[in-house]
Amino acid sequence: MSSQKLEILSHLRQFGSIDFFTSLRKFHCARLAARILDLRQSGHRIETVMEKNTEGKRFARYIYRGETLQGGKS
């Protein structure tokens, strides 16, 4: 697993969620959705929730729900 995916997974496990702005600031990851897809394909259950910021602009927050029993696609 790449170091960026490991960092994002560690953050998800510790804090429960992540958004694009956090991933960019903390991990210099501009492709969070792609890393989330990679983690999902590795067997991690991650929910996408759309939120609005104070200016009314929508963004995705990814919430960690654990791992599947089998790993891989669920």
PDB file of N, H, CA, C and O in Angstrom:
ATOM      1  N   MET A   1       0.860  -1.176   0.000  1.00  0.00           N
ATOM      2  CA  MET A   1       0.000   0.000   0.000  1.00  0.00           C
ATOM      3  C   MET A   1       0.903   1.234   0.000  1.00  0.00           C
ATOM      4  O   MET A   1       1.896   1.281   0.725  1.00  0.00           O
ATOM      5  N   SER A   2       0.556   2.229  -0.812  1.00  0.00           N
ATOM      6  H   SER A   2      -0.251   2.191  -1.401  1.00  0.00           H
ATOM      7  CA  SER A   2       1.368   3.439  -0.904  1.00  0.00           C
ATOM      8  C   SER A   2       1.340   4.214   0.413  1.00  0.00           C
ATOM      9  O   SER A   2       0.420   4.065   1.217  1.00  0.00           O
ATOM     10  N   SER A   3       2.360   5.039   0.618  1.00  0.00           N
ATOM     11  H   SER A   3       3.107   5.159  -0.035  1.00  0.00           H
ATOM     12  CA  SER A   3       2.431   5.797   1.873  1.00  0.00           C
ATOM     13  C   SER A   3       1.264   6.776   1.996  1.00  0.00           C
ATOM     14  O   SER A   3       0.773   7.013   3.099  1.00  0.00           O
ATOM     15  N   GLN A   4       0.814   7.350   0.870  1.00  0.00           N
ATOM     16  H   GLN A   4       1.214   7.157  -0.026  1.00  0.00           H
ATOM     17  CA  GLN A   4      -0.316   8.277   0.917  1.00  0.00           C
ATOM     18  C   GLN A   4      -1.581   7.551   1.365  1.00  0.00           C
ATOM     19  O   GLN A   4      -2.334   8.070   2.189  1.00  0.00           O
ATOM     20  N   LYS A   5      -1.817   6.362   0.833  1.00  0.00           N
ATOM     21  H   LYS A   5      -1.204   5.940   0.164  1.00  0.00           H
ATOM     22  CA  LYS A   5      -2.989   5.581   1.248  1.00  0.00           C
ATOM     23  C   LYS A   5      -2.883   5.202   2.718  1.00  0.00           C
ATOM     24  O   LYS A   5      -3.877   5.250   3.442  1.00  0.00           O
ATOM     25  N   LEU A   6      -1.696   4.829   3.164  1.00  0.00           N
ATOM     26  H   LEU A   6      -0.888   4.790   2.576  1.00  0.00           H
ATOM     27  CA  LEU A   6      -1.507   4.473   4.569  1.00  0.00           C
ATOM     28  C   LEU A   6      -1.759   5.666   5.480  1.00  0.00           C
ATOM     29  O   LEU A   6      -2.373   5.527   6.538  1.00  0.00           O
ATOM     30  N   GLU A   7      -1.285   6.839   5.070  1.00  0.00           N
ATOM     31  H   GLU A   7      -0.786   6.953   4.210  1.00  0.00           H
ATOM     32  CA  GLU A   7      -1.513   8.052   5.865  1.00  0.00           C
ATOM     33  C   GLU A   7      -3.003   8.378   5.952  1.00  0.00           C
ATOM     34  O   GLU A   7      -3.509   8.721   7.021  1.00  0.00           O
ATOM     35  N   ILE A   8      -3.694   8.269   4.830  1.00  0.00           N
ATOM     36  H   ILE A   8      -3.283   7.990   3.962  1.00  0.00           H
ATOM     37  CA  ILE A   8      -5.133   8.561   4.802  1.00  0.00           C
ATOM     38  C   ILE A   8      -5.892   7.533   5.632  1.00  0.00           C
ATOM     39  O   ILE A   8      -6.794   7.892   6.388  1.00  0.00           O
ATOM     40  N   LEU A   9      -5.535   6.258   5.496  1.00  0.00           N
ATOM     41  H   LEU A   9      -4.802   5.966   4.881  1.00  0.00           H
ATOM     42  CA  LEU A   9      -6.183   5.208   6.280  1.00  0.00           C
ATOM     43  C   LEU A   9      -5.948   5.425   7.771  1.00  0.00           C
ATOM     44  O   LEU A   9      -6.868   5.275   8.574  1.00  0.00           O
ATOM     45  N   SER A  10      -4.733   5.774   8.138  1.00  0.00           N
ATOM     46  H   SER A  10      -3.985   5.896   7.486  1.00  0.00           H
ATOM     47  CA  SER A  10      -4.416   6.042   9.545  1.00  0.00           C
ATOM     48  C   SER A  10      -5.255   7.209  10.065  1.00  0.00           C
ATOM     49  O   SER A  10      -5.777   7.150  11.179  1.00  0.00           O
ATOM     50  N   HIS A  11      -5.386   8.263   9.267  1.00  0.00           N
ATOM     51  H   HIS A  11      -4.962   8.310   8.362  1.00  0.00           H
ATOM     52  CA  HIS A  11      -6.197   9.423   9.655  1.00  0.00           C
ATOM     53  C   HIS A  11      -7.658   9.015   9.826  1.00  0.00           C
ATOM     54  O   HIS A  11      -8.305   9.399  10.800  1.00  0.00           O
ATOM     55  N   LEU A  12      -8.173   8.233   8.873  1.00  0.00           N
ATOM     56  H   LEU A  12      -7.647   7.922   8.082  1.00  0.00           H
ATOM     57  CA  LEU A  12      -9.562   7.776   8.961  1.00  0.00           C
ATOM     58  C   LEU A  12      -9.796   6.964  10.229  1.00  0.00           C
ATOM     59  O   LEU A  12     -10.803   7.150  10.911  1.00  0.00           O
ATOM     60  N   ARG A  13      -8.876   6.074  10.543  1.00  0.00           N
ATOM     61  H   ARG A  13      -8.058   5.923   9.989  1.00  0.00           H
ATOM     62  CA  ARG A  13      -9.025   5.240  11.735  1.00  0.00           C
ATOM     63  C   ARG A  13      -8.949   6.075  13.014  1.00  0.00           C
ATOM     64  O   ARG A  13      -9.652   5.798  13.985  1.00  0.00           O
ATOM     65  N   GLN A  14      -8.098   7.092  13.007  1.00  0.00           N
ATOM     66  H   GLN A  14      -7.527   7.318  12.218  1.00  0.00           H
ATOM     67  CA  GLN A  14      -7.922   7.913  14.209  1.00  0.00           C
ATOM     68  C   GLN A  14      -9.053   8.920  14.398  1.00  0.00           C
ATOM     69  O   GLN A  14      -9.542   9.097  15.513  1.00  0.00           O
ATOM     70  N   PHE A  15      -9.471   9.580  13.317  1.00  0.00           N
ATOM     71  H   PHE A  15      -9.074   9.436  12.410  1.00  0.00           H
ATOM     72  CA  PHE A  15     -10.431  10.680  13.433  1.00  0.00           C
ATOM     73  C   PHE A  15     -11.828  10.335  12.913  1.00  0.00           C
ATOM     74  O   PHE A  15     -12.786  11.057  13.190  1.00  0.00           O
ATOM     75  N   GLY A  16     -11.952   9.232  12.156  1.00  0.00           N
ATOM     76  H   GLY A  16     -11.174   8.646  11.931  1.00  0.00           H
ATOM     77  CA  GLY A  16     -13.256   8.790  11.692  1.00  0.00           C
ATOM     78  C   GLY A  16     -13.687   9.315  10.341  1.00  0.00           C
ATOM     79  O   GLY A  16     -14.549   8.719   9.695  1.00  0.00           O
ATOM     80  N   SER A  17     -13.102  10.431   9.896  1.00  0.00           N
ATOM     81  H   SER A  17     -12.402  10.916  10.421  1.00  0.00           H
ATOM     82  CA  SER A  17     -13.491  10.980   8.593  1.00  0.00           C
ATOM     83  C   SER A  17     -12.364  11.852   8.039  1.00  0.00           C
ATOM     84  O   SER A  17     -11.423  12.219   8.743  1.00  0.00           O
ATOM     85  N   ILE A  18     -12.501  12.167   6.751  1.00  0.00           N
ATOM     86  H   ILE A  18     -13.266  11.868   6.180  1.00  0.00           H
ATOM     87  CA  ILE A  18     -11.546  13.057   6.089  1.00  0.00           C
ATOM     88  C   ILE A  18     -12.263  13.752   4.943  1.00  0.00           C
ATOM     89  O   ILE A  18     -13.214  13.211   4.380  1.00  0.00           O
ATOM     90  N   ASP A  19     -11.809  14.946   4.601  1.00  0.00           N
ATOM     91  H   ASP A  19     -11.037  15.386   5.059  1.00  0.00           H
ATOM     92  CA  ASP A  19     -12.321  15.655   3.435  1.00  0.00           C
ATOM     93  C   ASP A  19     -11.136  16.105   2.581  1.00  0.00           C
ATOM     94  O   ASP A  19      -9.983  15.988   2.995  1.00  0.00           O
ATOM     95  N   PHE A  20     -11.428  16.615   1.400  1.00  0.00           N
ATOM     96  H   PHE A  20     -12.365  16.710   1.064  1.00  0.00           H
ATOM     97  CA  PHE A  20     -10.390  17.013   0.454  1.00  0.00           C
ATOM     98  C   PHE A  20      -9.422  18.036   1.047  1.00  0.00           C
ATOM     99  O   PHE A  20      -8.210  17.922   0.865  1.00  0.00           O
ATOM    100  N   PHE A  21      -9.945  19.017   1.745  1.00  0.00           N
ATOM    101  H   PHE A  21     -10.930  19.109   1.893  1.00  0.00           H
ATOM    102  CA  PHE A  21      -9.102  20.097   2.255  1.00  0.00           C
ATOM    103  C   PHE A  21      -8.104  19.570   3.291  1.00  0.00           C
ATOM    104  O   PHE A  21      -6.950  19.999   3.323  1.00  0.00           O
ATOM    105  N   THR A  22      -8.549  18.655   4.121  1.00  0.00           N
ATOM    106  H   THR A  22      -9.486  18.308   4.094  1.00  0.00           H
ATOM    107  CA  THR A  22      -7.657  18.033   5.105  1.00  0.00           C
ATOM    108  C   THR A  22      -6.602  17.197   4.405  1.00  0.00           C
ATOM    109  O   THR A  22      -5.426  17.255   4.767  1.00  0.00           O
ATOM    110  N   SER A  23      -7.005  16.418   3.404  1.00  0.00           N
ATOM    111  H   SER A  23      -7.959  16.372   3.109  1.00  0.00           H
ATOM    112  CA  SER A  23      -6.042  15.566   2.700  1.00  0.00           C
ATOM    113  C   SER A  23      -4.996  16.404   1.963  1.00  0.00           C
ATOM    114  O   SER A  23      -3.826  16.027   1.903  1.00  0.00           O
ATOM    115  N   LEU A  24      -5.410  17.516   1.415  1.00  0.00           N
ATOM    116  H   LEU A  24      -6.361  17.822   1.464  1.00  0.00           H
ATOM    117  CA  LEU A  24      -4.474  18.392   0.710  1.00  0.00           C
ATOM    118  C   LEU A  24      -3.510  19.053   1.689  1.00  0.00           C
ATOM    119  O   LEU A  24      -2.306  19.109   1.442  1.00  0.00           O
ATOM    120  N   ARG A  25      -4.039  19.547   2.788  1.00  0.00           N
ATOM    121  H   ARG A  25      -5.017  19.502   2.989  1.00  0.00           H
ATOM    122  CA  ARG A  25      -3.216  20.251   3.775  1.00  0.00           C
ATOM    123  C   ARG A  25      -2.252  19.308   4.497  1.00  0.00           C
ATOM    124  O   ARG A  25      -1.072  19.625   4.646  1.00  0.00           O
ATOM    125  N   LYS A  26      -2.744  18.162   4.941  1.00  0.00           N
ATOM    126  H   LYS A  26      -3.703  17.905   4.820  1.00  0.00           H
ATOM    127  CA  LYS A  26      -1.920  17.265   5.757  1.00  0.00           C
ATOM    128  C   LYS A  26      -1.041  16.314   4.954  1.00  0.00           C
ATOM    129  O   LYS A  26       0.081  16.007   5.358  1.00  0.00           O
ATOM    130  N   PHE A  27      -1.555  15.845   3.806  1.00  0.00           N
ATOM    131  H   PHE A  27      -2.466  16.094   3.477  1.00  0.00           H
ATOM    132  CA  PHE A  27      -0.847  14.800   3.061  1.00  0.00           C
ATOM    133  C   PHE A  27      -0.471  15.195   1.642  1.00  0.00           C
ATOM    134  O   PHE A  27       0.091  14.388   0.901  1.00  0.00           O
ATOM    135  N   HIS A  28      -0.776  16.433   1.255  1.00  0.00           N
ATOM    136  H   HIS A  28      -1.233  17.089   1.856  1.00  0.00           H
ATOM    137  CA  HIS A  28      -0.500  16.935  -0.094  1.00  0.00           C
ATOM    138  C   HIS A  28      -1.118  16.033  -1.153  1.00  0.00           C
ATOM    139  O   HIS A  28      -0.537  15.798  -2.212  1.00  0.00           O
ATOM    140  N   CYS A  29      -2.309  15.535  -0.840  1.00  0.00           N
ATOM    141  H   CYS A  29      -2.781  15.726   0.021  1.00  0.00           H
ATOM    142  CA  CYS A  29      -3.031  14.623  -1.727  1.00  0.00           C
ATOM    143  C   CYS A  29      -4.167  15.375  -2.407  1.00  0.00           C
ATOM    144  O   CYS A  29      -5.154  15.732  -1.764  1.00  0.00           O
ATOM    145  N   ALA A  30      -4.028  15.613  -3.708  1.00  0.00           N
ATOM    146  H   ALA A  30      -3.226  15.323  -4.231  1.00  0.00           H
ATOM    147  CA  ALA A  30      -5.056  16.310  -4.463  1.00  0.00           C
ATOM    148  C   ALA A  30      -6.036  15.338  -5.112  1.00  0.00           C
ATOM    149  O   ALA A  30      -6.991  15.769  -5.758  1.00  0.00           O
ATOM    150  N   ARG A  31      -5.813  14.031  -4.951  1.00  0.00           N
ATOM    151  H   ARG A  31      -5.037  13.681  -4.426  1.00  0.00           H
ATOM    152  CA  ARG A  31      -6.684  13.021  -5.557  1.00  0.00           C
ATOM    153  C   ARG A  31      -7.276  12.115  -4.474  1.00  0.00           C
ATOM    154  O   ARG A  31      -7.138  10.893  -4.525  1.00  0.00           O
ATOM    155  N   LEU A  32      -7.926  12.730  -3.509  1.00  0.00           N
ATOM    156  H   LEU A  32      -8.038  13.723  -3.469  1.00  0.00           H
ATOM    157  CA  LEU A  32      -8.484  11.973  -2.387  1.00  0.00           C
ATOM    158  C   LEU A  32      -9.500  10.939  -2.848  1.00  0.00           C
ATOM    159  O   LEU A  32      -9.492   9.813  -2.352  1.00  0.00           O
ATOM    160  N   ALA A  33     -10.367  11.289  -3.777  1.00  0.00           N
ATOM    161  H   ALA A  33     -10.374  12.204  -4.180  1.00  0.00           H
ATOM    162  CA  ALA A  33     -11.385  10.344  -4.240  1.00  0.00           C
ATOM    163  C   ALA A  33     -10.736   9.075  -4.810  1.00  0.00           C
ATOM    164  O   ALA A  33     -11.251   7.975  -4.612  1.00  0.00           O
ATOM    165  N   ALA A  34      -9.623   9.224  -5.506  1.00  0.00           N
ATOM    166  H   ALA A  34      -9.205  10.118  -5.667  1.00  0.00           H
ATOM    167  CA  ALA A  34      -8.912   8.056  -6.060  1.00  0.00           C
ATOM    168  C   ALA A  34      -8.316   7.205  -4.945  1.00  0.00           C
ATOM    169  O   ALA A  34      -8.358   5.977  -5.016  1.00  0.00           O
ATOM    170  N   ARG A  35      -7.759   7.845  -3.912  1.00  0.00           N
ATOM    171  H   ARG A  35      -7.724   8.842  -3.854  1.00  0.00           H
ATOM    172  CA  ARG A  35      -7.191   7.088  -2.787  1.00  0.00           C
ATOM    173  C   ARG A  35      -8.297   6.376  -2.005  1.00  0.00           C
ATOM    174  O   ARG A  35      -8.098   5.260  -1.524  1.00  0.00           O
ATOM    175  N   ILE A  36      -9.466   7.022  -1.879  1.00  0.00           N
ATOM    176  H   ILE A  36      -9.627   7.928  -2.270  1.00  0.00           H
ATOM    177  CA  ILE A  36     -10.605   6.391  -1.207  1.00  0.00           C
ATOM    178  C   ILE A  36     -11.049   5.171  -2.001  1.00  0.00           C
ATOM    179  O   ILE A  36     -11.344   4.128  -1.415  1.00  0.00           O
ATOM    180  N   LEU A  37     -11.102   5.283  -3.321  1.00  0.00           N
ATOM    181  H   LEU A  37     -10.863   6.130  -3.797  1.00  0.00           H
ATOM    182  CA  LEU A  37     -11.458   4.142  -4.163  1.00  0.00           C
ATOM    183  C   LEU A  37     -10.462   2.996  -3.951  1.00  0.00           C
ATOM    184  O   LEU A  37     -10.864   1.840  -3.818  1.00  0.00           O
ATOM    185  N   ASP A  38      -9.175   3.315  -3.921  1.00  0.00           N
ATOM    186  H   ASP A  38      -8.849   4.254  -4.029  1.00  0.00           H
ATOM    187  CA  ASP A  38      -8.154   2.294  -3.671  1.00  0.00           C
ATOM    188  C   ASP A  38      -8.394   1.594  -2.336  1.00  0.00           C
ATOM    189  O   ASP A  38      -8.300   0.370  -2.247  1.00  0.00           O
ATOM    190  N   LEU A  39      -8.704   2.370  -1.304  1.00  0.00           N
ATOM    191  H   LEU A  39      -8.780   3.364  -1.376  1.00  0.00           H
ATOM    192  CA  LEU A  39      -8.956   1.796   0.017  1.00  0.00           C
ATOM    193  C   LEU A  39     -10.211   0.923   0.004  1.00  0.00           C
ATOM    194  O   LEU A  39     -10.234  -0.143   0.619  1.00  0.00           O
ATOM    195  N   ARG A  40     -11.238   1.369  -0.685  1.00  0.00           N
ATOM    196  H   ARG A  40     -11.219   2.236  -1.184  1.00  0.00           H
ATOM    197  CA  ARG A  40     -12.462   0.571  -0.801  1.00  0.00           C
ATOM    198  C   ARG A  40     -12.163  -0.760  -1.493  1.00  0.00           C
ATOM    199  O   ARG A  40     -12.652  -1.810  -1.075  1.00  0.00           O
ATOM    200  N   GLN A  41     -11.369  -0.705  -2.536  1.00  0.00           N
ATOM    201  H   GLN A  41     -10.973   0.148  -2.875  1.00  0.00           H
ATOM    202  CA  GLN A  41     -11.027  -1.928  -3.269  1.00  0.00           C
ATOM    203  C   GLN A  41     -10.139  -2.854  -2.444  1.00  0.00           C
ATOM    204  O   GLN A  41     -10.048  -4.047  -2.735  1.00  0.00           O
ATOM    205  N   SER A  42      -9.486  -2.315  -1.420  1.00  0.00           N
ATOM    206  H   SER A  42      -9.561  -1.346  -1.183  1.00  0.00           H
ATOM    207  CA  SER A  42      -8.664  -3.120  -0.511  1.00  0.00           C
ATOM    208  C   SER A  42      -9.487  -3.690   0.638  1.00  0.00           C
ATOM    209  O   SER A  42      -8.952  -4.391   1.496  1.00  0.00           O
ATOM    210  N   GLY A  43     -10.794  -3.391   0.661  1.00  0.00           N
ATOM    211  H   GLY A  43     -11.229  -2.820  -0.036  1.00  0.00           H
ATOM    212  CA  GLY A  43     -11.664  -3.982   1.662  1.00  0.00           C
ATOM    213  C   GLY A  43     -12.097  -3.066   2.784  1.00  0.00           C
ATOM    214  O   GLY A  43     -12.655  -3.536   3.776  1.00  0.00           O
ATOM    215  N   HIS A  44     -11.860  -1.785   2.659  1.00  0.00           N
ATOM    216  H   HIS A  44     -11.408  -1.403   1.853  1.00  0.00           H
ATOM    217  CA  HIS A  44     -12.280  -0.837   3.694  1.00  0.00           C
ATOM    218  C   HIS A  44     -13.638  -0.256   3.328  1.00  0.00           C
ATOM    219  O   HIS A  44     -13.872   0.152   2.190  1.00  0.00           O
ATOM    220  N   ARG A  45     -14.529  -0.228   4.317  1.00  0.00           N
ATOM    221  H   ARG A  45     -14.339  -0.560   5.241  1.00  0.00           H
ATOM    222  CA  ARG A  45     -15.859   0.349   4.112  1.00  0.00           C
ATOM    223  C   ARG A  45     -15.780   1.835   4.434  1.00  0.00           C
ATOM    224  O   ARG A  45     -15.544   2.221   5.579  1.00  0.00           O
ATOM    225  N   ILE A  46     -15.979   2.657   3.425  1.00  0.00           N
ATOM    226  H   ILE A  46     -16.170   2.343   2.494  1.00  0.00           H
ATOM    227  CA  ILE A  46     -15.892   4.107   3.570  1.00  0.00           C
ATOM    228  C   ILE A  46     -17.125   4.715   2.921  1.00  0.00           C
ATOM    229  O   ILE A  46     -17.389   4.503   1.737  1.00  0.00           O
ATOM    230  N   GLU A  47     -17.868   5.466   3.703  1.00  0.00           N
ATOM    231  H   GLU A  47     -17.654   5.639   4.665  1.00  0.00           H
ATOM    232  CA  GLU A  47     -19.103   6.106   3.249  1.00  0.00           C
ATOM    233  C   GLU A  47     -18.800   7.523   2.779  1.00  0.00           C
ATOM    234  O   GLU A  47     -17.968   8.212   3.369  1.00  0.00           O
ATOM    235  N   THR A  48     -19.474   7.956   1.718  1.00  0.00           N
ATOM    236  H   THR A  48     -20.150   7.396   1.239  1.00  0.00           H
ATOM    237  CA  THR A  48     -19.354   9.328   1.226  1.00  0.00           C
ATOM    238  C   THR A  48     -20.578  10.112   1.663  1.00  0.00           C
ATOM    239  O   THR A  48     -21.712   9.698   1.425  1.00  0.00           O
ATOM    240  N   VAL A  49     -20.338  11.249   2.304  1.00  0.00           N
ATOM    241  H   VAL A  49     -19.416  11.586   2.497  1.00  0.00           H
ATOM    242  CA  VAL A  49     -21.421  12.138   2.736  1.00  0.00           C
ATOM    243  C   VAL A  49     -21.143  13.517   2.145  1.00  0.00           C
ATOM    244  O   VAL A  49     -20.051  14.062   2.307  1.00  0.00           O
ATOM    245  N   MET A  50     -22.138  14.076   1.460  1.00  0.00           N
ATOM    246  H   MET A  50     -23.025  13.633   1.328  1.00  0.00           H
ATOM    247  CA  MET A  50     -21.978  15.411   0.897  1.00  0.00           C
ATOM    248  C   MET A  50     -22.384  16.447   1.941  1.00  0.00           C
ATOM    249  O   MET A  50     -23.435  16.333   2.572  1.00  0.00           O
ATOM    250  N   GLU A  51     -21.531  17.460   2.111  1.00  0.00           N
ATOM    251  H   GLU A  51     -20.677  17.551   1.599  1.00  0.00           H
ATOM    252  CA  GLU A  51     -21.776  18.533   3.081  1.00  0.00           C
ATOM    253  C   GLU A  51     -21.645  19.877   2.380  1.00  0.00           C
ATOM    254  O   GLU A  51     -21.178  19.955   1.243  1.00  0.00           O
ATOM    255  N   LYS A  52     -22.062  20.930   3.068  1.00  0.00           N
ATOM    256  H   LYS A  52     -22.442  20.867   3.991  1.00  0.00           H
ATOM    257  CA  LYS A  52     -21.904  22.293   2.552  1.00  0.00           C
ATOM    258  C   LYS A  52     -21.028  23.076   3.518  1.00  0.00           C
ATOM    259  O   LYS A  52     -21.138  22.936   4.736  1.00  0.00           O
ATOM    260  N   ASN A  53     -20.144  23.912   2.943  1.00  0.00           N
ATOM    261  H   ASN A  53     -20.055  24.026   1.953  1.00  0.00           H
ATOM    262  CA  ASN A  53     -19.332  24.772   3.800  1.00  0.00           C
ATOM    263  C   ASN A  53     -20.117  26.035   4.142  1.00  0.00           C
ATOM    264  O   ASN A  53     -21.285  26.161   3.773  1.00  0.00           O
ATOM    265  N   THR A  54     -19.486  26.960   4.839  1.00  0.00           N
ATOM    266  H   THR A  54     -18.538  26.858   5.139  1.00  0.00           H
ATOM    267  CA  THR A  54     -20.176  28.175   5.276  1.00  0.00           C
ATOM    268  C   THR A  54     -20.620  29.056   4.110  1.00  0.00           C
ATOM    269  O   THR A  54     -21.505  29.898   4.264  1.00  0.00           O
ATOM    270  N   GLU A  55     -19.997  28.856   2.934  1.00  0.00           N
ATOM    271  H   GLU A  55     -19.279  28.171   2.809  1.00  0.00           H
ATOM    272  CA  GLU A  55     -20.370  29.628   1.746  1.00  0.00           C
ATOM    273  C   GLU A  55     -21.416  28.906   0.901  1.00  0.00           C
ATOM    274  O   GLU A  55     -21.814  29.402  -0.153  1.00  0.00           O
ATOM    275  N   GLY A  56     -21.860  27.741   1.359  1.00  0.00           N
ATOM    276  H   GLY A  56     -21.537  27.338   2.215  1.00  0.00           H
ATOM    277  CA  GLY A  56     -22.874  26.989   0.644  1.00  0.00           C
ATOM    278  C   GLY A  56     -22.335  26.065  -0.433  1.00  0.00           C
ATOM    279  O   GLY A  56     -23.112  25.454  -1.167  1.00  0.00           O
ATOM    280  N   LYS A  57     -21.002  25.951  -0.542  1.00  0.00           N
ATOM    281  H   LYS A  57     -20.371  26.448   0.054  1.00  0.00           H
ATOM    282  CA  LYS A  57     -20.410  25.067  -1.548  1.00  0.00           C
ATOM    283  C   LYS A  57     -20.341  23.646  -1.013  1.00  0.00           C
ATOM    284  O   LYS A  57     -19.996  23.415   0.146  1.00  0.00           O
ATOM    285  N   ARG A  58     -20.680  22.690  -1.891  1.00  0.00           N
ATOM    286  H   ARG A  58     -20.961  22.878  -2.832  1.00  0.00           H
ATOM    287  CA  ARG A  58     -20.724  21.277  -1.491  1.00  0.00           C
ATOM    288  C   ARG A  58     -19.334  20.647  -1.581  1.00  0.00           C
ATOM    289  O   ARG A  58     -18.519  20.996  -2.434  1.00  0.00           O
ATOM    290  N   PHE A  59     -19.098  19.705  -0.665  1.00  0.00           N
ATOM    291  H   PHE A  59     -19.760  19.421   0.028  1.00  0.00           H
ATOM    292  CA  PHE A  59     -17.865  18.921  -0.702  1.00  0.00           C
ATOM    293  C   PHE A  59     -18.149  17.561  -0.090  1.00  0.00           C
ATOM    294  O   PHE A  59     -19.113  17.387   0.655  1.00  0.00           O
ATOM    295  N   ALA A  60     -17.292  16.597  -0.417  1.00  0.00           N
ATOM    296  H   ALA A  60     -16.509  16.739  -1.022  1.00  0.00           H
ATOM    297  CA  ALA A  60     -17.467  15.231   0.081  1.00  0.00           C
ATOM    298  C   ALA A  60     -16.657  15.025   1.359  1.00  0.00           C
ATOM    299  O   ALA A  60     -15.502  15.440   1.455  1.00  0.00           O
ATOM    300  N   ARG A  61     -17.278  14.384   2.323  1.00  0.00           N
ATOM    301  H   ARG A  61     -18.216  14.047   2.245  1.00  0.00           H
ATOM    302  CA  ARG A  61     -16.583  13.922   3.522  1.00  0.00           C
ATOM    303  C   ARG A  61     -16.656  12.400   3.491  1.00  0.00           C
ATOM    304  O   ARG A  61     -17.721  11.828   3.256  1.00  0.00           O
ATOM    305  N   TYR A  62     -15.535  11.754   3.727  1.00  0.00           N
ATOM    306  H   TYR A  62     -14.670  12.219   3.918  1.00  0.00           H
ATOM    307  CA  TYR A  62     -15.457  10.302   3.705  1.00  0.00           C
ATOM    308  C   TYR A  62     -15.386   9.800   5.147  1.00  0.00           C
ATOM    309  O   TYR A  62     -14.531  10.228   5.922  1.00  0.00           O
ATOM    310  N   ILE A  63     -16.287   8.897   5.490  1.00  0.00           N
ATOM    311  H   ILE A  63     -16.982   8.549   4.860  1.00  0.00           H
ATOM    312  CA  ILE A  63     -16.400   8.394   6.859  1.00  0.00           C
ATOM    313  C   ILE A  63     -15.989   6.929   6.888  1.00  0.00           C
ATOM    314  O   ILE A  63     -16.497   6.119   6.112  1.00  0.00           O
ATOM    315  N   TYR A  64     -15.076   6.595   7.779  1.00  0.00           N
ATOM    316  H   TYR A  64     -14.664   7.253   8.409  1.00  0.00           H
ATOM    317  CA  TYR A  64     -14.564   5.229   7.888  1.00  0.00           C
ATOM    318  C   TYR A  64     -15.535   4.363   8.671  1.00  0.00           C
ATOM    319  O   TYR A  64     -15.939   4.718   9.778  1.00  0.00           O
ATOM    320  N   ARG A  65     -15.909   3.227   8.094  1.00  0.00           N
ATOM    321  H   ARG A  65     -15.580   2.939   7.194  1.00  0.00           H
ATOM    322  CA  ARG A  65     -16.851   2.293   8.716  1.00  0.00           C
ATOM    323  C   ARG A  65     -16.223   0.932   8.988  1.00  0.00           C
ATOM    324  O   ARG A  65     -16.939  -0.015   9.314  1.00  0.00           O
ATOM    325  N   GLY A  66     -14.915   0.812   8.865  1.00  0.00           N
ATOM    326  H   GLY A  66     -14.333   1.581   8.601  1.00  0.00           H
ATOM    327  CA  GLY A  66     -14.239  -0.453   9.165  1.00  0.00           C
ATOM    328  C   GLY A  66     -13.862  -1.207   7.902  1.00  0.00           C
ATOM    329  O   GLY A  66     -13.873  -0.663   6.797  1.00  0.00           O
ATOM    330  N   GLU A  67     -13.525  -2.490   8.102  1.00  0.00           N
ATOM    331  H   GLU A  67     -13.517  -2.932   9.000  1.00  0.00           H
ATOM    332  CA  GLU A  67     -13.124  -3.349   6.983  1.00  0.00           C
ATOM    333  C   GLU A  67     -14.172  -4.418   6.749  1.00  0.00           C
ATOM    334  O   GLU A  67     -14.901  -4.796   7.667  1.00  0.00           O
ATOM    335  N   THR A  68     -14.248  -4.903   5.528  1.00  0.00           N
ATOM    336  H   THR A  68     -13.656  -4.597   4.782  1.00  0.00           H
ATOM    337  CA  THR A  68     -15.137  -6.025   5.238  1.00  0.00           C
ATOM    338  C   THR A  68     -14.467  -7.295   5.769  1.00  0.00           C
ATOM    339  O   THR A  68     -13.251  -7.319   5.962  1.00  0.00           O
ATOM    340  N   LEU A  69     -15.238  -8.326   6.000  1.00  0.00           N
ATOM    341  H   LEU A  69     -16.226  -8.306   5.844  1.00  0.00           H
ATOM    342  CA  LEU A  69     -14.691  -9.574   6.518  1.00  0.00           C
ATOM    343  C   LEU A  69     -13.788 -10.262   5.502  1.00  0.00           C
ATOM    344  O   LEU A  69     -12.755 -10.820   5.874  1.00  0.00           O
ATOM    345  N   GLN A  70     -14.159 -10.231   4.233  1.00  0.00           N
ATOM    346  H   GLN A  70     -14.997  -9.777   3.931  1.00  0.00           H
ATOM    347  CA  GLN A  70     -13.392 -10.916   3.208  1.00  0.00           C
ATOM    348  C   GLN A  70     -12.251 -10.073   2.658  1.00  0.00           C
ATOM    349  O   GLN A  70     -11.302 -10.624   2.099  1.00  0.00           O
ATOM    350  N   GLY A  71     -12.318  -8.739   2.803  1.00  0.00           N
ATOM    351  H   GLY A  71     -13.089  -8.292   3.257  1.00  0.00           H
ATOM    352  CA  GLY A  71     -11.373  -7.871   2.107  1.00  0.00           C
ATOM    353  C   GLY A  71     -11.794  -7.783   0.655  1.00  0.00           C
ATOM    354  O   GLY A  71     -12.681  -8.517   0.219  1.00  0.00           O
ATOM    355  N   GLY A  72     -11.171  -6.894  -0.096  1.00  0.00           N
ATOM    356  H   GLY A  72     -10.451  -6.298   0.258  1.00  0.00           H
ATOM    357  CA  GLY A  72     -11.513  -6.752  -1.501  1.00  0.00           C
ATOM    358  C   GLY A  72     -12.863  -6.090  -1.673  1.00  0.00           C
ATOM    359  O   GLY A  72     -13.376  -5.457  -0.749  1.00  0.00           O
ATOM    360  N   LYS A  73     -13.440  -6.234  -2.856  1.00  0.00           N
ATOM    361  H   LYS A  73     -13.024  -6.748  -3.606  1.00  0.00           H
ATOM    362  CA  LYS A  73     -14.695  -5.553  -3.197  1.00  0.00           C
ATOM    363  C   LYS A  73     -15.850  -6.115  -2.403  1.00  0.00           C
ATOM    364  O   LYS A  73     -15.938  -7.321  -2.175  1.00  0.00           O
ATOM    365  N   SER A  74     -16.757  -5.210  -1.974  1.00  0.00           N
ATOM    366  H   SER A  74     -16.686  -4.230  -2.159  1.00  0.00           H
ATOM    367  CA  SER A  74     -17.951  -5.658  -1.246  1.00  0.00           C
ATOM    368  C   SER A  74     -19.199  -5.174  -1.935  1.00  0.00           C
ATOM    369  O   SER A  74     -20.306  -5.449  -1.473  1.00  0.00           O
TER     370      SER A  74
END
